[in-house]
């Protein structure tokens, strides 16, 4: 058949559809660092599957404690061994991947006792992981892109102070790199721990854990899931991500097969103004299932 030139109207319609698809194109964020046997940080970023890699975790800080990094068997921070990750972090950033440090986690010893305590923690994070200077930077001289709040214990107070202090440090006239903030609340709304901090309006990304919470994850039913999603869309944050386990083994409940995610879940939320993409727990499980590769073109 002979090719026909598009009419001006058809051309405009085609461009509009392409633009709409681009506007709602999402990213994949992944947690890395808590499991033996997962790909290296450099390999993770070189895969091209992720726009955000979140280093997990700094599970000890605040209330006068000496902060402690835990990246499982990837490196030993007590001996300075994690400074070797600096090269990989820079490699990730050279590929356009944002690298953040997650503070907290489901198991640890952390919390904030006062606004002053929050300020001290902010200064520690700034000088040891972000744009400040310290002789004891656990990850070497690489400057991370931001801090992720995965607060699941330790009290709900003063996280808003920490968020505000971190943003102020990033906006300092002497700084050439803003501090990105992200949070990983549970899907029941509002989040018991992160809610107050998120309400500051300072968070760039919120990757909501739609797993291990049967009442609001997708298999609770479309209505319950969408109700939770819309509530999270109402928070004063930049982009909202759908947090999912990368395999059945990665969480107690909430796994969504890749085919179901692409055909039934993403079509419900991709048109949302604040839709940012999908967050996966974690790289270890993604290595075993290829989940991110299966969904990337649809996110």
C-alpha positions as CSV (number, residue, x, y, z in Angstrom):
1,X,0.0,0.0,0.0
2,X,1.1,3.5,-0.8
3,X,2.2,5.7,2.2
4,X,0.0,8.6,2.9
5,X,1.2,11.8,4.5
6,X,-0.4,12.7,7.8
7,X,-2.9,15.6,7.7
8,X,-2.0,18.6,10.0
9,X,-4.7,17.4,12.4
10,X,-3.4,13.8,12.5
11,X,0.2,15.1,13.0
12,X,-0.9,17.2,15.9
13,X,-2.9,14.3,17.5
14,X,0.1,12.0,17.1
15,X,2.4,14.5,18.7
16,X,0.0,15.1,21.5
17,X,-0.3,11.4,22.3
18,X,3.5,11.1,22.3
19,X,3.9,14.1,24.6
20,X,1.3,12.7,27.0
21,X,3.1,9.4,27.1
22,X,6.4,11.2,27.8
23,X,4.9,13.4,30.5
24,X,3.7,10.3,32.4
25,X,6.8,8.2,31.8
26,X,8.0,6.9,35.1
27,X,11.3,5.9,36.7
28,X,12.4,2.9,38.8
29,X,14.0,3.3,42.2
30,X,15.6,0.4,43.9
31,X,17.1,-0.3,47.4
32,X,20.6,-1.7,47.4
33,X,22.9,-2.9,50.2
34,X,21.1,-5.2,52.6
35,X,21.7,-8.6,51.0
36,X,24.7,-10.7,50.3
37,X,25.0,-11.9,46.8
38,X,23.4,-8.9,45.0
39,X,25.1,-7.1,42.1
40,X,27.6,-4.4,42.9
41,X,26.6,-0.8,43.0
42,X,28.4,-0.1,39.7
43,X,26.7,-3.1,38.1
44,X,23.3,-2.0,39.4
45,X,23.6,1.4,37.8
46,X,25.2,0.1,34.6
47,X,22.0,-2.1,34.0
48,X,20.2,1.0,32.8
49,X,17.1,-0.1,34.7
50,X,17.1,2.4,37.5
51,X,17.0,6.2,37.9
52,X,17.4,6.1,41.7
53,X,19.5,3.7,43.8
54,X,18.9,4.0,47.6
55,X,21.7,2.7,49.8
56,X,20.3,0.8,52.8
57,X,20.8,1.6,55.6
58,X,22.2,3.9,58.2
59,X,20.3,2.1,61.0
60,X,22.0,3.7,64.0
61,X,21.9,7.5,64.7
62,X,20.4,10.1,67.0
63,X,19.8,10.4,70.7
64,X,23.6,10.7,71.4
65,X,24.5,7.5,69.6
66,X,27.5,7.2,67.3
67,X,26.0,6.8,63.7
68,X,26.7,3.5,62.1
69,X,26.4,2.4,58.5
70,X,25.3,-1.1,57.5
71,X,25.8,-2.4,54.0
72,X,25.8,-6.1,54.9
73,X,28.8,-7.9,53.3
74,X,29.4,-5.3,50.6
75,X,31.9,-3.6,52.9
76,X,32.9,-3.0,56.5
77,X,32.5,0.6,57.5
78,X,34.4,0.1,60.8
79,X,37.6,-0.6,59.0
80,X,37.1,2.1,56.4
81,X,36.2,-0.6,53.8
82,X,33.1,1.2,52.5
83,X,35.2,4.1,51.1
84,X,35.8,1.8,48.2
85,X,32.2,2.4,47.2
86,X,33.0,6.0,46.3
87,X,34.1,5.0,42.8
88,X,30.9,3.1,42.2
89,X,28.8,6.0,43.5
90,X,30.5,8.4,41.1
91,X,30.1,5.8,38.3
92,X,26.3,5.8,39.0
93,X,26.1,9.5,39.0
94,X,28.0,9.8,35.7
95,X,25.2,7.7,34.2
96,X,22.6,10.1,35.5
97,X,21.5,7.8,38.4
98,X,20.7,9.6,41.7
99,X,22.2,7.9,44.7
100,X,20.6,8.4,48.1
101,X,21.4,7.1,51.6
102,X,18.4,5.6,53.5
103,X,18.3,6.3,57.2
104,X,16.3,4.1,59.5
105,X,14.9,0.8,58.3
106,X,12.8,-1.9,59.9
107,X,15.5,-3.0,62.3
108,X,17.9,-0.6,64.1
109,X,18.5,1.8,66.9
110,X,17.6,5.3,65.9
111,X,15.4,8.3,66.8
112,X,15.5,12.0,67.5
113,X,15.1,13.5,71.0
114,X,14.9,17.2,70.1
115,X,15.2,19.8,67.4
116,X,18.8,20.2,68.5
117,X,19.4,16.4,68.1
118,X,17.9,16.7,64.6
119,X,20.3,19.5,63.8
120,X,23.3,17.4,65.0
121,X,22.2,14.5,62.8
122,X,21.7,16.8,59.8
123,X,25.2,18.2,60.3
124,X,26.6,14.6,60.5
125,X,24.8,13.5,57.3
126,X,25.9,16.7,55.6
127,X,29.6,16.4,56.5
128,X,29.9,12.7,56.1
129,X,27.7,11.8,53.1
130,X,26.6,15.0,51.4
131,X,28.3,18.3,50.5
132,X,30.2,19.0,53.7
133,X,33.7,17.8,54.8
134,X,34.9,15.3,57.4
135,X,38.0,13.2,57.8
136,X,35.9,10.1,58.4
137,X,33.5,10.0,55.5
138,X,32.3,6.3,55.5
139,X,31.7,6.3,51.7
140,X,34.8,8.3,50.8
141,X,34.7,11.6,48.9
142,X,31.7,10.8,46.8
143,X,28.9,13.3,47.4
144,X,25.5,11.6,47.6
145,X,22.4,13.2,46.0
146,X,20.2,13.0,49.0
147,X,18.7,11.3,52.1
148,X,15.9,8.8,52.2
149,X,13.7,8.6,55.3
150,X,12.7,5.0,56.0
151,X,11.5,5.6,59.5
152,X,9.7,2.6,61.0
153,X,10.5,2.9,64.7
154,X,12.2,5.3,67.1
155,X,9.3,7.8,67.6
156,X,7.5,10.1,65.3
157,X,8.9,13.5,66.5
158,X,11.4,15.9,65.0
159,X,11.8,14.2,61.6
160,X,10.3,17.4,60.2
161,X,13.2,19.3,61.8
162,X,15.7,17.0,60.3
163,X,14.2,17.4,56.8
164,X,14.2,21.2,57.2
165,X,17.8,21.3,58.4
166,X,19.0,19.0,55.5
167,X,17.3,21.2,52.9
168,X,18.7,24.4,54.4
169,X,22.2,22.9,54.3
170,X,21.7,22.0,50.6
171,X,20.5,25.5,49.8
172,X,23.5,27.1,51.6
173,X,25.1,29.8,49.5
174,X,28.4,27.8,49.7
175,X,26.8,24.6,48.4
176,X,26.6,23.8,44.7
177,X,24.4,20.7,45.1
178,X,20.9,20.7,46.5
179,X,19.9,17.8,48.8
180,X,17.2,15.6,47.5
181,X,14.8,14.2,50.1
182,X,12.7,11.0,49.8
183,X,10.6,9.0,52.1
184,X,9.3,5.4,52.2
185,X,6.1,5.4,54.2
186,X,3.7,2.5,54.6
187,X,0.5,2.7,52.5
188,X,-2.0,3.2,55.4
189,X,-2.5,6.9,55.5
190,X,-1.1,9.0,57.2
191,X,2.1,7.2,58.0
192,X,2.8,6.8,61.7
193,X,6.4,7.8,61.5
194,X,7.0,9.8,58.3
195,X,3.7,11.7,58.1
196,X,4.9,14.9,59.9
197,X,8.1,15.1,57.9
198,X,6.3,14.6,54.6
199,X,3.8,17.3,55.4
200,X,6.6,19.9,55.4
201,X,6.4,19.9,51.6
202,X,10.2,19.4,51.4
203,X,10.2,15.9,50.0
204,X,11.0,15.4,46.3
205,X,10.0,11.8,46.2
206,X,7.7,9.6,48.2
207,X,7.9,5.9,47.5
208,X,5.0,4.4,49.3
209,X,5.3,0.8,50.5
210,X,2.2,-0.9,49.0
211,X,3.3,-4.2,50.6
212,X,3.2,-5.9,54.0
213,X,0.0,-3.8,54.4
214,X,-2.9,-6.0,53.3
215,X,-5.6,-3.3,53.7
216,X,-4.3,-1.0,51.0
217,X,-2.1,-3.1,48.6
218,X,-3.4,-4.0,45.2
219,X,-4.7,-7.4,46.1
220,X,-7.0,-5.8,48.7
221,X,-9.1,-4.7,45.7
222,X,-9.1,-1.8,43.3
223,X,-11.2,0.5,45.5
224,X,-9.0,0.1,48.6
225,X,-5.8,0.4,46.5
226,X,-7.0,3.6,44.6
227,X,-8.3,5.1,47.8
228,X,-4.8,4.8,49.4
229,X,-3.1,6.0,46.2
230,X,-5.3,9.1,46.0
231,X,-4.6,9.9,49.7
232,X,-0.9,9.8,49.1
233,X,-1.3,11.9,46.0
234,X,-2.7,14.6,48.2
235,X,0.5,15.1,50.2
236,X,2.7,18.2,49.4
237,X,5.5,16.2,47.7
238,X,7.1,16.2,44.3
239,X,6.5,12.7,42.9
240,X,4.7,9.6,44.3
241,X,6.1,6.1,43.6
242,X,4.4,2.7,43.8
243,X,6.5,0.7,46.2
244,X,6.5,-3.1,45.5
245,X,8.5,-6.2,46.3
246,X,10.6,-7.5,43.4
247,X,9.6,-11.1,44.2
248,X,7.3,-13.1,46.4
249,X,10.2,-13.7,48.7
250,X,10.9,-10.0,49.2
251,X,7.9,-9.3,51.4
252,X,5.2,-11.1,53.4
253,X,2.4,-9.8,51.2
254,X,1.9,-7.4,48.3
255,X,3.8,-9.0,45.4
256,X,2.2,-8.1,42.1
257,X,3.3,-10.2,39.1
258,X,4.9,-8.1,36.3
259,X,2.1,-9.0,33.9
260,X,-0.6,-7.8,36.3
261,X,1.3,-4.7,37.1
262,X,1.6,-3.7,33.4
263,X,-2.0,-4.6,32.5
264,X,-4.1,-3.8,35.5
265,X,-2.2,-1.6,38.0
266,X,-0.1,0.9,36.1
267,X,-3.0,2.0,33.9
268,X,-4.9,3.1,37.0
269,X,-2.2,5.5,38.3
270,X,0.0,6.5,35.3
271,X,-2.3,9.4,34.5
272,X,-1.9,10.8,38.0
273,X,-0.3,14.3,38.1
274,X,2.2,13.2,40.7
275,X,3.0,9.7,39.4
276,X,6.7,9.1,39.5
277,X,7.2,5.5,38.8
278,X,7.9,2.3,40.8
279,X,10.1,1.6,43.8
280,X,11.4,-1.9,44.3
281,X,12.6,-3.8,47.4
282,X,15.3,-4.8,46.6
283,X,18.1,-5.2,44.1
284,X,18.9,-8.6,45.6
285,X,15.4,-9.9,44.7
286,X,15.3,-8.1,41.4
287,X,18.5,-9.9,40.4
288,X,16.7,-13.2,40.8
289,X,13.4,-12.4,39.1
290,X,14.3,-9.8,36.5
291,X,11.3,-7.8,37.6
292,X,12.7,-4.3,36.7
293,X,13.6,-5.5,33.2
294,X,10.1,-6.9,32.7
295,X,8.3,-3.7,33.7
296,X,10.7,-1.0,32.6
297,X,9.2,-0.2,29.2
298,X,5.7,0.1,30.9
299,X,6.7,2.2,33.9
